[in-house]
Amino acid sequence: MAASRPRREHTYLTFVTDSSRWDRYVPRADDIIISTPPKAGTTWTQMICALLVFQRSELYRPLSQISPWLDFRSSDLDEIIGDLDAQSHRRFIKTHTPLDSLPYFDEVTYLFCGRDPRDVFLSFLNHWDNMSDGFMRRVASAAGGEEVPAKLPEDPNELFPIWMTVGASPWMSDGFPFGGVLYHTHTFWEHRALPNVHFLHYDDLKADLGGQMRKLAQRLGIAVDEDRWPQLVSAASFESMKEGAARLAPLAEVDAWKDSRRFFHKGESGQWRGVLSPESLEVYEKVFAELSPPSMATWIQGGSRAAGDPKLL
């Protein structure tokens, strides 16, 4: 049986993103679209793609300009499209839009990076708190003000059950107000047999960054001289990226963060332990049992080694 093809079934319009902006996208045969839930390894995946494409550790521009967030409402879409049109290198574009709202082309590569939802949640709490007041005003202005969510609960265990059970969009199962993991993952999971849909996992990158980068290069059809690998892997490390936060943190060039280095906060797995209460974890287990196929649940919580699936890098 042939693998099913993704279809654009929804338009995601939030206080941050507008997926209809993808209507302006004109594909090239070797484009890479990086689609991840927020705080699941997006910038890490972008950096790895940059290192593989350019094969040097120093980037010629800030990462978020080389690899723009196309559906970010606060950015000038004409400028983004013009910039992408002018790029002569292999393009790699960022989005937090699930696959059920992205244009699908056989000649384009789609990358998804997964991460344990509990770690995503803890990472986003830091992310939210680190946003600068000026950036929040810019986002609110682009959204017309009324769509920006009210102040979030300060207690993680008050917000977590909401995030796990209320969709960021009406058809989503989780993620309010900043985007969920389970629904987004599922839109990719059901199309994982497609030859141009590839998976990374945060835990796999932490366990064997060099090996994962080599596998991704093979999937992307990129040849790298053996003597270049050490510097490329070093440049993709958490420590190197934190050191280069001024040019690597998304939107750092427009002062989006109180502290750009804090964007690369801990980079740890299992940080939810000791923070999420037994009651929160009970909600988590219940939602997982109801909404996640067993194979997807195993993979999203532990990566390819846990899932035992070679397709999942």
N, C-alpha and C positions, 0 to 999 in steps of 0.2 A: 504494500500500500504506500502510495506517495505521501510524503510529509505534507501536512496542511500548511497553507500560506497565511501569514498574518494579514489582517484587514484593519483599516482605520474605522473603528466603531464608535469612538467617542471624541469629544473635544474637551481637553482639560483647561479650564480657566480658573486660576486661583489668584490670590493676591500677589503671587510671585511669577507665575508662568502662564503662557497662552500657547497651547499646542497648535493652534491654527496658523501660527507663524511658519510652521513647516510647509505650508502651501507654497511658499516662495523658494523652497529648496529645489535646486536642479542637481541631480546626482552626477558624479563621475564614476567611472567603472571601478576605481580602487578606493573609494571613500570608506572611511570607518566611522560608524556612529556608536558612541559610547553612551549607553543608557543604564543608569543605576538609580536605586533609591538614594536620597540624600544621606550622606555620612556612611556610605557602604563601600568606599574605596574609589570614588569618582576621580579625584585629583591624582591619586596613585596610578590609576589606569591611564589617565591622560599623560602623565609624566613618562610612564613606560612606553606608550606609543610614540611620544616625542623622541625619546632616546633611540628607539628602534628606527624611526623614520630618518632622523638627522644623523644618528650614529656619532654623536658628540655629547659631552656632559653639560656644556654651557649652551643655553638657548639664546637665540638672537632677539627675542622679545619676551614679555611676560607670558606665561603659559596660557592664561585665559584669553589672551589676544590671538595666539596661534591656534588655540582650540576653543572657539567661542561657544558660549551657552546660547544656542540659537533662540530658544523659546522663553528667555528671561525678559519679562515685560518692561523692565526699566532700561533696557538697552535699545539703541537705535537700530532697527532691523535693516534699514537701507545700508547703514555702515557695515553691519555684519555680512550681509549678502555681497556687498561690494568687496569687502576684504577677502571673503572666501573665493570669490571669482578671480581675484588677483593672485591667489596662492598658486605657485607652480609646483610645490611639493605635494606629496600624498596628504590629503586632508583628513583630520580626525576631529569630530564635532561632539560636543557635550550636550546631554539632555538628561533631565530627570523624568521625562515622559515615558510611561509604560509603552510596550510594543503595540498595544491595541489602538494607539493614536499616532504612530509614526508611519510615514510612507515607506512601503517595502519594495525593494528592488533586488533582483537576484544578483546583480553585480556589486552591490554594496555589502560590506561586512558589518555585522551588528555584534557589539561586545556588551556583555552583562557581567557586572561584578556583584557578588552576593556577600552577605555578612550576617552573623547571628543577629536577629531583630533586637534582642535585649541590649547588645552592645551598640547597635545603631541608635537606639533610644537614648542611652547614656551619653553617647558622643554628641547627639544633637542638642541635648540640654546645654552642654558647654558651648556649642556652636551658636545657639540662640542667644545665650547670655553675652557672647563675645561680639555680637553685631553692634556697630557704632550707631549712635543716635542719628547722625546725618544719613547713613545708609537706610535706616528704617524709615526716615522721612521721605527719602527718594522712592522707596518701594511703595509706601503708602500713597504718594502722589501719583505714581503710575497706575495704581489699582483704584484710584478714585476715593481712597480713604475708607469707604464703608466696608470693604472686603477684608481688611486686615484684622486678624483675630484679636480679641481682647487679651489682656494680660493673662499669661498662662499660670496655672497653679504652681506654686513654688515647691510643693511636696512632690517628688517624683512618683510616689505611690498613689497620689491623687490623679496625676495626669496619665500614667501608664495604662490603666484599664480603659481610659477613653481612647487613647492612641491605638490600642489593640482592637477595639470593637466598633469604632466610628470611622467611616470613610472620609478621606480628604475631599472626595467627590462623591455624589450620591450613589453611584454604582460600585464604589470601592468598599472593600470589607474592613479596611484598617487605614491608619495613617493621619487622622486629624490632629493638628491642622497643617502639618508640613510634609506629608507624603509617607506612605506606608511601605512595608517590605513584602508582606505576603502576597498582596494583590499584584504588585509590580513583578515580583519573581514569577508568579504563576503565568503572566502573559508571555514570558520568555520560555518557561518550562514546557509549555504545551507545544512549542515549536523547536525544541532543542535538537530534533533530528535533522533540521535544515543544515546544509553544508556551510552556509554563510552566517550562522548564528553560533557564537562561541561564548564560553563561560570562564570567568575567573572567580576566585573566592579569596576573601581577605585572609583567612587562616592559611590557605595554601601559599599565598605570597609571603606571609610572615615565616612560614616553615621552610620555604625553599625559593627565595626570590630569584636567584639565578636560574634555577631549573624552570620555573614558571615563565620567566622572560624568554628563555630559549624555546619553550613550547609555543608561546604566543608568536614569536618571530616565525616559526615554522608554519603556524596556521595562517599568518598574514603573508606568507611568501616572501619574507625579508631575509636576505643573507647577510650575516655579520661576520667579519673577520675575527678569528679566535682571539687575537691579541687585544681586541677592543672590549671584549666582554667584561673584564674586571672593572674598568672605569664606568661602564654603563650600569652595571649592577650596583656599584658604589653610589652613583648619582641617584639611583632609585630608592636607596635606603631611607628609612624614616628619619634618621639623624641628618642626612644630607638635605632632605627636603625641608625639614624644619629650619635648618641653617639658611636655606635659600628662600624662606617664606615670603620675603618682600616681592619676589618675582614669580613664585609658584602658588601661593595662596590665591584662590579665585577672587577676582575683583579687588585685590590689595591695592592696585594702582588707583582705585577710586575711593580709597579709605573706607572699605566696607567693614573693617574690623577694629576693635579697640586695640588688639595686639595680633598682628599677622602670624607671629610664631605660635600663638595659642591656638590658631586654626589647626595646627598639627599638635594635638593636645597630648594624648598618651600613646595612641596607636596600639592599644592592648586588646586582647580578647579576654572575655570573662570578667570585664570590669563591673558588670551588673551584680556580681556576687557581693553580698553584704550591703547592697543598696536596695534592691527590689525585695519587697516583703513577701512572706509566704502567700498572702492574699493576692498580690499582684502576679506571682508565679502560678498560682492556681488558675487565674484568668488566662494567662499565657498558654498553659497546657491545654485548657479547654478549647481555646480558639484554634490552636495548632491541630488538635485532634479532629476538629470539625471542618477546617478549611484547607489543610495541606495534605496532598498525597504523601504516603509514607516515604517514598524515595526523595521527594523534594524536601520534606521536613528533615531528613537525615543530612542531606547535602547542605541546606542553608544553615544548619547549626554546626556543621563540622567540616565542610569542604569535600573535595574529591576523594581524599583518603577515606573519609567516613562513608561516602556514597559508593566508592568502588566502581565508578563509571569513567572510562577513559575519555569519553566525549567531553567531560566537564573539566578538561585541562587539569 
